[in-house]
Amino acid sequence: MPRLLVVNPNTTESMTAKIGAAAQAAASPGTEIIARNPAMGPVSVEGWYDEAFCLPGLLEEIARAESESVDGHLIACFDDPGLDAARSLATAPVVGTCEAGMRLAPLIANRFAVVTTLSRSVPTIEHLAHRYGVTERCAIRASDIPVLDLDKPGCAAEDRIVEEIQYAIRDDKAEAIVLGCAGMADLPSRLAARCGVPVIDGVAAGVRLLEGLVGLGLRTSKVGPYARPRPKTYTGTFAKYAPEPS
């Protein structure tokens, strides 16, 4: 059975544990989930600046897992940070949680909505919706909840997400919801019960997509832009990340 890395690109270990538990719950019997986060980087990824600084640690974890011969990698952040770079680095398939959610939602709904955390995340998700070809079928809403608030006890964050889901159903004609943050990975079943529409968590969706890719024997193509990086020297702080000959 497959061994899958689920990497949370931020450094908040409690969130990594929650994401790992959700991934294992979604996995098939026998699939091993390895949940990790970098030792360096932002405590949460909320915008392009944070995203830039999460990438070295994220790619380090993927390289480490490649050396351990894992069968697939899931980037557990809805911005899909470093997805193309990770595919260049890895031979095992790499899936992002946004891509997973946006690929599955059109299979069960004509229109769907993404409900994310902060409003500043909306432009990133708009770009990803365009990339994944779902712009005309997808609305994007922000609950204006900081990512780390999702780890706090109590139901205030969940109630705000429910409110946005209800607006999406009423105003955007959404028939399904994709949760726009991996930190919401523990919520889909409760939200679906409260709101009456299917709710997709990208962590669970990503695990199942990876299992399918692994089961089909598919690996990341090394012809074209996902070929291994050309060996060269990196200087200064990034010297240790320099691509080496295969």
Secondary structure, DSSP 8 states (H G I E B T S, - for coil): --EEEEE-SS--HHHHHHHHHHHHHHS-TT-EEEEE--SSS-SS--SHHHHHHHHHHHHHHHHHHHHTT-SEEEE-STT-TTHHHHHHH-SS-EEEHHHHHHHHHHHH-SSEEEEES-GGGHHHHHHHHHHTT-GGGEEEEE----GGGGGSSSSHHHHHHHHHHHHHHHHS--SEEEEE-GGGTT-HHHHHHHHSS-EEEHHHHHHHHHHHHHHTT-----SSTTS--------GGGGGG-----
